Amino acid sequence: MASHLLVFSSAPSLKEARRLSSLLLKKKLAACINISAKVESHYWWKGKKQKAGEVLLLIKTRSALFNKLEKVLRENHSYSVPEIIALPIVRGSQKYLNWLNQETKI
């Protein structure tokens, strides 16, 4: 298993994305979070095709912190089923990964 993850999550607004990012950083569950300007999401919800403007969060963290990060997102997100998808970081700059380790808390 990879020791680092890139976690995707979306929020309905920039305000909520910033709030979630601040919370994750304060708890040292992420070293860096990129917030995209705006994405258009198309999805199925309760049997109907939907379209919505959202803000995408790209969260860099350690694999060992995923369960805590997921819990914080679920408890503080306005969506009843928030997107929380993790991809392994299989390679990266060792200096960056060392920094990521220093800025997160196990």
C-alpha positions as a Markdown table, in Angstrom:
| # | Residue | x | y | z |
|---|---|---|---|---|
| 1 | Met | 0.0 | 0.0 | 0.0 |
| 2 | Ala | 1.2 | 3.5 | -0.8 |
| 3 | Ser | 2.2 | 5.6 | 2.2 |
| 4 | His | 0.7 | 8.8 | 0.7 |
| 5 | Leu | -2.7 | 9.6 | -0.8 |
| 6 | Leu | -4.4 | 12.2 | -3.0 |
| 7 | Val | -7.9 | 12.5 | -1.7 |
| 8 | Phe | -10.7 | 14.1 | -3.9 |
| 9 | Ser | -13.7 | 15.7 | -2.4 |
| 10 | Ser | -16.2 | 18.3 | -3.7 |
| 11 | Ala | -18.1 | 21.0 | -2.0 |
| 12 | Pro | -21.1 | 23.1 | -3.1 |
| 13 | Ser | -19.3 | 26.4 | -2.6 |
| 14 | Leu | -15.9 | 28.0 | -2.2 |
| 15 | Lys | -16.8 | 29.1 | 1.4 |
| 16 | Glu | -17.5 | 25.4 | 2.4 |
| 17 | Ala | -14.3 | 24.2 | 0.6 |
| 18 | Arg | -12.3 | 26.8 | 2.5 |
| 19 | Arg | -13.9 | 25.8 | 5.8 |
| 20 | Leu | -13.3 | 22.1 | 5.3 |
| 21 | Ser | -9.7 | 22.8 | 4.2 |
| 22 | Ser | -9.0 | 24.9 | 7.2 |
| 23 | Leu | -10.4 | 22.2 | 9.5 |
| 24 | Leu | -8.3 | 19.4 | 7.9 |
| 25 | Leu | -5.2 | 21.6 | 8.1 |
| 26 | Lys | -5.8 | 22.6 | 11.7 |
| 27 | Lys | -6.1 | 19.0 | 12.7 |
| 28 | Lys | -2.9 | 18.1 | 10.8 |
| 29 | Leu | -4.8 | 15.6 | 8.7 |
| 30 | Ala | -3.5 | 17.1 | 5.4 |
| 31 | Ala | -0.3 | 18.9 | 4.5 |
| 32 | Cys | -1.7 | 20.7 | 1.5 |
| 33 | Ile | -5.2 | 21.2 | -0.1 |
| 34 | Asn | -5.7 | 22.7 | -3.5 |
| 35 | Ile | -9.1 | 24.2 | -4.2 |
| 36 | Ser | -10.2 | 24.5 | -7.8 |
| 37 | Ala | -12.2 | 27.5 | -9.0 |
| 38 | Lys | -15.3 | 25.7 | -10.1 |
| 39 | Val | -16.2 | 22.4 | -11.8 |
| 40 | Glu | -19.5 | 21.3 | -13.3 |
| 41 | Ser | -20.6 | 17.9 | -12.0 |
| 42 | His | -23.0 | 15.6 | -13.6 |
| 43 | Tyr | -24.4 | 12.7 | -11.5 |
| 44 | Trp | -27.3 | 10.5 | -10.6 |
| 45 | Trp | -29.0 | 11.4 | -7.3 |
| 46 | Lys | -32.2 | 9.6 | -6.1 |
| 47 | Gly | -32.9 | 8.2 | -9.5 |
| 48 | Lys | -32.6 | 11.6 | -11.3 |
| 49 | Lys | -29.8 | 12.9 | -13.5 |
| 50 | Gln | -28.4 | 16.1 | -11.9 |
| 51 | Lys | -26.0 | 18.9 | -12.8 |
| 52 | Ala | -24.4 | 21.2 | -10.3 |
| 53 | Gly | -21.5 | 23.7 | -9.9 |
| 54 | Glu | -19.1 | 22.5 | -7.3 |
| 55 | Val | -15.6 | 23.3 | -6.0 |
| 56 | Leu | -13.0 | 20.4 | -6.0 |
| 57 | Leu | -10.6 | 19.8 | -3.2 |
| 58 | Leu | -7.4 | 17.9 | -3.8 |
| 59 | Ile | -6.1 | 16.8 | -0.4 |
| 60 | Lys | -2.6 | 15.5 | 0.1 |
| 61 | Thr | -2.2 | 13.3 | 3.1 |
| 62 | Arg | -0.7 | 10.1 | 4.5 |
| 63 | Ser | -2.5 | 6.8 | 4.1 |
| 64 | Ala | -2.4 | 6.2 | 7.8 |
| 65 | Leu | -4.6 | 9.3 | 8.3 |
| 66 | Phe | -7.3 | 8.4 | 5.8 |
| 67 | Asn | -9.8 | 7.1 | 8.3 |
| 68 | Lys | -9.6 | 10.2 | 10.5 |
| 69 | Leu | -9.7 | 12.5 | 7.5 |
| 70 | Glu | -12.8 | 10.7 | 6.1 |
| 71 | Lys | -14.5 | 11.0 | 9.5 |
| 72 | Val | -13.9 | 14.7 | 9.8 |
| 73 | Leu | -15.1 | 15.3 | 6.2 |
| 74 | Arg | -18.3 | 13.2 | 6.8 |
| 75 | Glu | -19.1 | 15.0 | 10.1 |
| 76 | Asn | -18.5 | 18.5 | 8.7 |
| 77 | His | -19.7 | 18.3 | 5.1 |
| 78 | Ser | -23.1 | 19.7 | 4.1 |
| 79 | Tyr | -23.7 | 16.8 | 1.7 |
| 80 | Ser | -25.3 | 13.6 | 3.1 |
| 81 | Val | -23.0 | 11.5 | 0.9 |
| 82 | Pro | -19.9 | 13.6 | 0.3 |
| 83 | Glu | -17.3 | 12.5 | -2.4 |
| 84 | Ile | -14.3 | 11.1 | -0.6 |
| 85 | Ile | -12.1 | 9.2 | -3.0 |
| 86 | Ala | -8.4 | 8.4 | -2.4 |
| 87 | Leu | -5.8 | 7.6 | -5.0 |
| 88 | Pro | -2.3 | 6.3 | -4.0 |
| 89 | Ile | 0.6 | 8.6 | -4.7 |
| 90 | Val | 3.0 | 6.0 | -6.1 |
| 91 | Arg | 5.9 | 8.3 | -6.8 |
| 92 | Gly | 6.8 | 11.9 | -5.9 |
| 93 | Ser | 9.6 | 14.2 | -5.0 |
| 94 | Gln | 11.2 | 12.8 | -1.9 |
| 95 | Lys | 11.6 | 16.4 | -0.5 |
| 96 | Tyr | 7.9 | 17.0 | -1.0 |
| 97 | Leu | 6.9 | 13.7 | 0.6 |
| 98 | Asn | 9.2 | 14.4 | 3.5 |
| 99 | Trp | 7.5 | 17.8 | 3.9 |
| 100 | Leu | 4.1 | 16.1 | 3.7 |
| 101 | Asn | 5.1 | 13.8 | 6.5 |
| 102 | Gln | 6.4 | 16.6 | 8.7 |
| 103 | Glu | 3.2 | 18.6 | 8.3 |
| 104 | Thr | 0.7 | 15.8 | 9.2 |
| 105 | Lys | 0.1 | 14.1 | 12.5 |
| 106 | Ile | -0.3 | 10.4 | 13.0 |
